[in-house]
Amino acid sequence: MGGRGTFAVGNNADYTYETVGFIEGIKVLKGLNGKHGLPESSHSSNAYIKLKPDGTFHEMRIYDNNHTLCIEIAYHPEKSLTGNNHTPVLHYHIYDERFSRNSTGAFMRSPAICLPEVMKRTYKKYFRGIKL
């Protein structure tokens, strides 16, 4: 998978992610060359997953029909939800026009929201290694 496009100004762009597996049909990506997060947009998939080095779920990004990031589900500490920087919690962020755009024009995200039971049931098959 290329960077923010696989063909830029007539040249092939360097790959910044590699597919390292699949969970229930969703690509599991690993960043290359110091890239740690998941892509802000998708060229072909409606979602991508990132795992922690031990193979447990870390993050999933879901994209709309225009390949734009709309929801991010994550499992890591969120001080605003747990009161500390140590306790991981399943939560999500919304990316859309309700939130201002940053300097690159991308939508900013909502504050962290605890993952409700209905979303846990819907997405639990992707939460490898997490006890619900």
C-alpha atoms as an extended CHARMM CRD file, in Angstrom:
* protein
*
       132  EXT
         1         1  MET       CA              0.0000000000        0.0000000000        0.0000000000  PROA      1               0.0000000000
         2         2  GLY       CA              1.4090000000        3.3520000000       -0.9340000000  PROA      2               0.0000000000
         3         3  GLY       CA              1.6440000000        6.5350000000        1.0350000000  PROA      3               0.0000000000
         4         4  ARG       CA             -1.1040000000        9.1040000000        0.5250000000  PROA      4               0.0000000000
         5         5  GLY       CA             -1.3930000000        7.8260000000       -3.0080000000  PROA      5               0.0000000000
         6         6  THR       CA              0.6520000000        5.2970000000       -4.8960000000  PROA      6               0.0000000000
         7         7  PHE       CA              1.5330000000        7.5660000000       -7.7750000000  PROA      7               0.0000000000
         8         8  ALA       CA              2.6370000000       11.1340000000       -7.1160000000  PROA      8               0.0000000000
         9         9  VAL       CA              3.8040000000       13.6650000000       -9.7010000000  PROA      9               0.0000000000
        10        10  GLY       CA              4.6130000000       10.9060000000      -12.1570000000  PROA      10              0.0000000000
        11        11  ASN       CA              6.6610000000        8.8750000000       -9.6590000000  PROA      11              0.0000000000
        12        12  ASN       CA              5.8000000000        5.8720000000       -7.5690000000  PROA      12              0.0000000000
        13        13  ALA       CA              5.4050000000        6.8060000000       -3.9040000000  PROA      13              0.0000000000
        14        14  ASP       CA              7.2460000000        4.8180000000       -1.2550000000  PROA      14              0.0000000000
        15        15  TYR       CA              5.2000000000        2.2260000000        0.5590000000  PROA      15              0.0000000000
        16        16  THR       CA              4.3650000000        3.3170000000        4.0990000000  PROA      16              0.0000000000
        17        17  TYR       CA              2.3160000000        0.2830000000        5.2020000000  PROA      17              0.0000000000
        18        18  GLU       CA              2.4040000000       -3.4220000000        4.6100000000  PROA      18              0.0000000000
        19        19  THR       CA             -0.3930000000       -5.9420000000        5.0030000000  PROA      19              0.0000000000
        20        20  VAL       CA              0.6690000000       -8.4580000000        7.6430000000  PROA      20              0.0000000000
        21        21  GLY       CA             -2.5520000000      -10.4380000000        7.8730000000  PROA      21              0.0000000000
        22        22  PHE       CA             -6.3180000000      -10.3620000000        7.9820000000  PROA      22              0.0000000000
        23        23  ILE       CA             -8.8930000000      -10.5300000000       10.7700000000  PROA      23              0.0000000000
        24        24  GLU       CA            -12.3540000000      -11.4900000000        9.5430000000  PROA      24              0.0000000000
        25        25  GLY       CA            -11.5190000000      -10.1380000000        6.0770000000  PROA      25              0.0000000000
        26        26  ILE       CA            -10.0970000000       -6.7940000000        7.2880000000  PROA      26              0.0000000000
        27        27  LYS       CA             -6.4620000000       -6.0350000000        6.4360000000  PROA      27              0.0000000000
        28        28  VAL       CA             -4.0540000000       -5.8150000000        9.3580000000  PROA      28              0.0000000000
        29        29  LEU       CA             -1.4490000000       -3.1750000000        8.5250000000  PROA      29              0.0000000000
        30        30  LYS       CA              2.0060000000       -2.4980000000        9.8780000000  PROA      30              0.0000000000
        31        31  GLY       CA              3.6560000000        0.8590000000        9.3480000000  PROA      31              0.0000000000
        32        32  LEU       CA              7.0080000000        1.0760000000        7.5690000000  PROA      32              0.0000000000
        33        33  ASN       CA              9.8190000000        3.6080000000        7.8020000000  PROA      33              0.0000000000
        34        34  GLY       CA              8.7230000000        4.9670000000       11.1820000000  PROA      34              0.0000000000
        35        35  LYS       CA              5.0140000000        5.1820000000       10.3250000000  PROA      35              0.0000000000
        36        36  HSD       CA              3.0370000000        4.1580000000       13.4190000000  PROA      36              0.0000000000
        37        37  GLY       CA             -0.6260000000        5.0680000000       12.8670000000  PROA      37              0.0000000000
        38        38  LEU       CA             -3.1470000000        3.8450000000       10.3360000000  PROA      38              0.0000000000
        39        39  PRO       CA             -3.9010000000        5.7400000000        7.1040000000  PROA      39              0.0000000000
        40        40  GLU       CA             -6.1160000000        8.8330000000        7.1600000000  PROA      40              0.0000000000
        41        41  SER       CA             -7.7950000000        7.6260000000        3.9710000000  PROA      41              0.0000000000
        42        42  SER       CA             -8.2990000000        4.3120000000        2.2340000000  PROA      42              0.0000000000
        43        43  HSD       CA             -7.6890000000        3.5020000000       -1.3970000000  PROA      43              0.0000000000
        44        44  SER       CA             -9.5040000000        0.1840000000       -1.5170000000  PROA      44              0.0000000000
        45        45  SER       CA            -10.6930000000       -1.0560000000        1.8870000000  PROA      45              0.0000000000
        46        46  ASN       CA            -13.5190000000        0.0590000000        4.1370000000  PROA      46              0.0000000000
        47        47  ALA       CA            -11.4330000000       -0.6110000000        7.2760000000  PROA      47              0.0000000000
        48        48  TYR       CA             -7.9270000000       -1.3690000000        8.5110000000  PROA      48              0.0000000000
        49        49  ILE       CA             -6.6560000000       -2.8280000000       11.7970000000  PROA      49              0.0000000000
        50        50  LYS       CA             -3.4240000000       -2.2640000000       13.7030000000  PROA      50              0.0000000000
        51        51  LEU       CA             -2.2040000000       -4.7450000000       16.3210000000  PROA      51              0.0000000000
        52        52  LYS       CA              0.1760000000       -4.2050000000       19.2240000000  PROA      52              0.0000000000
        53        53  PRO       CA              3.5790000000       -5.9540000000       18.9880000000  PROA      53              0.0000000000
        54        54  ASP       CA              2.2100000000       -8.8420000000       21.1010000000  PROA      54              0.0000000000
        55        55  GLY       CA             -0.5930000000       -9.4150000000       18.5680000000  PROA      55              0.0000000000
        56        56  THR       CA             -3.4680000000       -7.8890000000       20.5460000000  PROA      56              0.0000000000
        57        57  PHE       CA             -5.8620000000       -5.3520000000       19.0850000000  PROA      57              0.0000000000
        58        58  HSD       CA             -4.7370000000       -1.7280000000       19.1870000000  PROA      58              0.0000000000
        59        59  GLU       CA             -6.8030000000        0.2330000000       16.6720000000  PROA      59              0.0000000000
        60        60  MET       CA             -9.3000000000       -0.0510000000       13.8370000000  PROA      60              0.0000000000
        61        61  ARG       CA            -10.1650000000        2.7020000000       11.3760000000  PROA      61              0.0000000000
        62        62  ILE       CA            -13.3870000000        2.6410000000        9.3960000000  PROA      62              0.0000000000
        63        63  TYR       CA            -13.7930000000        4.6300000000        6.1750000000  PROA      63              0.0000000000
        64        64  ASP       CA            -16.8820000000        5.8920000000        4.3360000000  PROA      64              0.0000000000
        65        65  ASN       CA            -17.7840000000        5.3640000000        0.6620000000  PROA      65              0.0000000000
        66        66  ASN       CA            -15.4860000000        8.2640000000       -0.3040000000  PROA      66              0.0000000000
        67        67  HSD       CA            -12.5620000000        6.4490000000        1.4140000000  PROA      67              0.0000000000
        68        68  THR       CA            -12.4720000000        9.1250000000        4.1320000000  PROA      68              0.0000000000
        69        69  LEU       CA            -11.8340000000        8.2350000000        7.7610000000  PROA      69              0.0000000000
        70        70  CYS       CA            -15.0710000000        8.4080000000        9.7670000000  PROA      70              0.0000000000
        71        71  ILE       CA            -14.6060000000        6.2460000000       12.9060000000  PROA      71              0.0000000000
        72        72  GLU       CA            -11.5740000000        5.0900000000       14.8570000000  PROA      72              0.0000000000
        73        73  ILE       CA            -11.9550000000        2.3800000000       17.5130000000  PROA      73              0.0000000000
        74        74  ALA       CA             -8.9830000000        1.9420000000       19.8440000000  PROA      74              0.0000000000
        75        75  TYR       CA             -7.8000000000        0.0840000000       22.9240000000  PROA      75              0.0000000000
        76        76  HSD       CA             -5.2410000000        2.0560000000       24.8910000000  PROA      76              0.0000000000
        77        77  PRO       CA             -5.1930000000        4.4140000000       27.8940000000  PROA      77              0.0000000000
        78        78  GLU       CA             -7.3920000000        7.5140000000       27.5780000000  PROA      78              0.0000000000
        79        79  LYS       CA             -6.9740000000        9.7170000000       30.6260000000  PROA      79              0.0000000000
        80        80  SER       CA            -10.2320000000       11.5250000000       29.8940000000  PROA      80              0.0000000000
        81        81  LEU       CA            -12.1180000000        8.2250000000       30.3350000000  PROA      81              0.0000000000
        82        82  THR       CA            -10.1490000000        6.3980000000       33.0400000000  PROA      82              0.0000000000
        83        83  GLY       CA             -8.5420000000        9.2440000000       34.9940000000  PROA      83              0.0000000000
        84        84  ASN       CA             -5.0540000000        7.8240000000       34.4460000000  PROA      84              0.0000000000
        85        85  ASN       CA             -2.5350000000        7.0890000000       31.7010000000  PROA      85              0.0000000000
        86        86  HSD       CA             -2.1820000000        3.3990000000       32.5840000000  PROA      86              0.0000000000
        87        87  THR       CA             -5.5410000000        1.6620000000       32.1710000000  PROA      87              0.0000000000
        88        88  PRO       CA             -6.4390000000        0.7280000000       28.5900000000  PROA      88              0.0000000000
        89        89  VAL       CA            -10.0640000000        1.2340000000       27.5880000000  PROA      89              0.0000000000
        90        90  LEU       CA            -12.0640000000        0.4180000000       24.4580000000  PROA      90              0.0000000000
        91        91  HSD       CA            -13.2140000000        3.7110000000       23.0180000000  PROA      91              0.0000000000
        92        92  TYR       CA            -13.8950000000        5.4610000000       19.7450000000  PROA      92              0.0000000000
        93        93  HSD       CA            -13.5040000000        8.8030000000       18.0080000000  PROA      93              0.0000000000
        94        94  ILE       CA            -15.6630000000       10.2790000000       15.2670000000  PROA      94              0.0000000000
        95        95  TYR       CA            -14.1110000000       12.1520000000       12.3460000000  PROA      95              0.0000000000
        96        96  ASP       CA            -16.5520000000       14.3660000000       10.4440000000  PROA      96              0.0000000000
        97        97  GLU       CA            -17.6210000000       17.8790000000        9.5520000000  PROA      97              0.0000000000
        98        98  ARG       CA            -18.8960000000       18.5620000000       13.0870000000  PROA      98              0.0000000000
        99        99  PHE       CA            -15.2770000000       18.9960000000       14.1050000000  PROA      99              0.0000000000
       100       100  SER       CA            -12.9430000000       21.6210000000       12.7090000000  PROA      100             0.0000000000
       101       101  ARG       CA            -10.3580000000       20.8070000000       10.0600000000  PROA      101             0.0000000000
       102       102  ASN       CA             -6.6380000000       20.8520000000       10.7470000000  PROA      102             0.0000000000
       103       103  SER       CA             -4.0150000000       22.6900000000        8.6650000000  PROA      103             0.0000000000
       104       104  THR       CA             -3.9630000000       19.8930000000        6.0500000000  PROA      104             0.0000000000
       105       105  GLY       CA             -7.7330000000       20.0450000000        5.6050000000  PROA      105             0.0000000000
       106       106  ALA       CA             -8.4170000000       16.7350000000        7.3430000000  PROA      106             0.0000000000
       107       107  PHE       CA            -11.2590000000       16.5140000000        9.8280000000  PROA      107             0.0000000000
       108       108  MET       CA            -10.2560000000       16.5960000000       13.4680000000  PROA      108             0.0000000000
       109       109  ARG       CA            -11.7040000000       13.9480000000       15.7490000000  PROA      109             0.0000000000
       110       110  SER       CA            -14.1810000000       13.9610000000       18.5830000000  PROA      110             0.0000000000
       111       111  PRO       CA            -13.0420000000       13.5140000000       22.1710000000  PROA      111             0.0000000000
       112       112  ALA       CA            -12.7960000000        9.8580000000       23.2390000000  PROA      112             0.0000000000
       113       113  ILE       CA            -16.1390000000        8.1380000000       23.8210000000  PROA      113             0.0000000000
       114       114  CYS       CA            -16.4470000000        4.8300000000       25.7220000000  PROA      114             0.0000000000
       115       115  LEU       CA            -17.4200000000        2.0400000000       23.3550000000  PROA      115             0.0000000000
       116       116  PRO       CA            -21.0900000000        1.1850000000       24.0070000000  PROA      116             0.0000000000
       117       117  GLU       CA            -22.2400000000       -2.4320000000       24.2930000000  PROA      117             0.0000000000
       118       118  VAL       CA            -23.8810000000       -2.4000000000       20.8550000000  PROA      118             0.0000000000
       119       119  MET       CA            -20.5500000000       -1.4510000000       19.2280000000  PROA      119             0.0000000000
       120       120  LYS       CA            -18.6950000000       -4.0300000000       21.3340000000  PROA      120             0.0000000000
       121       121  ARG       CA            -21.0460000000       -6.7280000000       20.0420000000  PROA      121             0.0000000000
       122       122  THR       CA            -20.7520000000       -5.4930000000       16.4530000000  PROA      122             0.0000000000
       123       123  TYR       CA            -16.9480000000       -5.2680000000       16.3730000000  PROA      123             0.0000000000
       124       124  LYS       CA            -15.8480000000       -7.8540000000       18.9860000000  PROA      124             0.0000000000
       125       125  LYS       CA            -14.6480000000      -10.2950000000       16.3260000000  PROA      125             0.0000000000
       126       126  TYR       CA            -11.8370000000       -7.8330000000       15.5280000000  PROA      126             0.0000000000
       127       127  PHE       CA            -10.7090000000       -7.2550000000       19.1460000000  PROA      127             0.0000000000
       128       128  ARG       CA             -8.0500000000       -9.9730000000       19.1920000000  PROA      128             0.0000000000
       129       129  GLY       CA             -6.6440000000      -10.5820000000       22.6930000000  PROA      129             0.0000000000
       130       130  ILE       CA             -9.0240000000       -8.2240000000       24.5480000000  PROA      130             0.0000000000
       131       131  LYS       CA            -11.3130000000       -9.5420000000       27.2650000000  PROA      131             0.0000000000
       132       132  LEU       CA            -14.6760000000       -7.8090000000       27.0070000000  PROA      132             0.0000000000
